[in-house]
Amino acid sequence: MNRLSFLTLAIALAGCGAPSNEVIRTRDGVLRATTTVEAAAYCQKDRTTLRVVGKAPAESGVLFVCDR
């Protein structure tokens, strides 16, 4: 039973280290998302227009701004 508990704990901790799929604000006010679809949905919830600024560093997503 101890091995099963250890395995469950190890799987739970591994899930905590997975990257999140959320929008992140950078220092200069630009937002970063993993996909353009996610970026568009983020801007759409505030009824603003998506403007893609470029690719995020290391090809880790898209940089964007929500314009009013």
N, C-alpha and C positions, 0 to 999 in steps of 0.2 A: 504494500500500500504506500510506502514511503517513496518508492520510485515513481508511482503515478502522481503523487502530490508534487514531487520535484519537477516532473515533466510538465504538469499543468502550470506551475509557477514560471518555468522557463519560457513557455509559449506566451504567457501573459506579459512577461517582461519584454519579449521580442516584439510584440505588438505595440508597445509603448515607444519603441525606437523607430517606428515607421514614419516616413515623412507625412506631414498633414497636407490635405488638399484644400487649403484655404487661401484667401487673398491676404497678402502681407504688404503693409505700407513701408516703403523704404525711407531713408533719411531725408531725401529731397522731395518727398511728397508723392512720388510716383508709386503706383501699386504694382504688385507682381502676383501673377496667377500661373497655374501649371498649364492651362489651355486658354485659347481665345473664347471658347464657349463658356467657361467658368467666369472669365472677365466680363463678357457680355451680360451674363446673368447677374453679376454683382452690380453693374451699372444700371441694369434694367430695374432692379428692385427700388432704386431711388429715382427712377424715371429720368435718367441722364443718358448721354450719348457716349459710347465707347470710342476712344481714340488710342490706337496702338502706337506706342513710342518706339518699341524695338524688342529684340530678344533679350531675355535675362542672361546674366553672366553664366557661363558654363552650360549654355543651352538648357537651363533649368526651368524654362517657362517663357512667359511673355510679360513685358513691361507695358503698362497702360495707364491712362488717365480718364476719369469720368468727367466729361464737360456738360455743363448745364445748358 
